[in-house]
Amino acid sequence: MKITSLCGNQTSITEFILLGFGDLPELQIPLFLLFLVSYIATMAGNVLIIMLVVADQHLHTPMYFFLGNLSCLETWYSSTILPRMLAGPLTGDRTISFSGCLTQYYFFGSLIAAECLLLSVMSYDRYLAICNPLHYAARMCGRTCLQLAGGSWIGGFLCSSGISALSISQLTFCGPNVIDHFFCDLIPLLKISCNDPHLMETLSVTLILLFSLVPFLLILMSYICIIATILRIPSATGRQKAFSTCSSHLIVVSIYYATLLTVYMFPTTNILSNFKKVLSVIYTVLTPLVNPLIYSLRNKEVQEALKKACRKCKFGSC
């Protein structure tokens, strides 16, 4: 354990041990293989979508522009968590420096906040497309799309984790130096801090309300309007197709936000600690894995773009 002297007999920890799932030694190999396969599949699926959106002219629309941004976000935040998580069991070294921990938290928290904002932007895009189709092209022009996507990225990096990461950097850690989690997150860090946690907990709740609950409520309102519009479609086939797409999106979004809000809004007790760790796996590992399938790879336009790309590669022109 690396420590730095402060005043008197106080010491400050400069290195942490990420416990991860180390309390389940019999599951280390299965969990490692599961997370490794998940990471490879997540990267492959999201990078594929980004390449298709960039390369295919038919996908140069607002909906696929936002989906490309979503895939980019999930590629980055999966890479912020999973490689370090996989390296621990593989090398036996679970330590992480304070600066490394703070950097990991900053990028992960920023990307999560940006994704919450981007998901609400995507629901607004679908709301306009289905509920106001005559005004869609005018309202979702290229400049507006860039502003909405850029606002999501900037809002996540500046307004959310920038504030909390700066506050965490001022905390003192006197021991123990074991973080009962598989990555550096706010609540596990507060749990081992020597400082009064109430101010940081209040800040955490405020940020999660602004960047998770508010976007989720906006998404919910958008989908209520979308479903009301779909119910007025005279064709039963049209209604079924629209409901199939919307229900898949809404289920994924609901699971994502439900796990996120449960982890950060409810107090962490000894009983809930392991349960929250499992919930964290859902929004850090499972959601980035299934989003490419739910949002993009099931769409006929994406499937056609993929077939076209495969044909080009087959004939040596890719």
Secondary structure, DSSP 8 states (H G I E B T S, - for coil): --EEE-STT-EEE-EEEE-TTTT-GGGHHHHHHHHHHHHHHHHHHHHHHHHHHHH-GGG-SHHHHHHHHHHHHHHHHHHHHHHHHHHHHHHS--EEEHHHHHHHHHHHHHHHHHHHHHHHHHHHHHHHHHH-HHHHHHHT-HHHHHHHHHHHHHIIIIIIHHHHHHHHTT----S--EESSSS--HHHHHHT-SS-SHHHHHHHHHHHIIIIIHHHHHHHHHHHHHHHHHTT-S-HHHHHHHHHHHHHHHHHHHHHHHHHHHHHHS---HHHHHHHHHHHHIIIIIHHHHHIIIIIITSHHHHHHHHHHHHHHHTT--
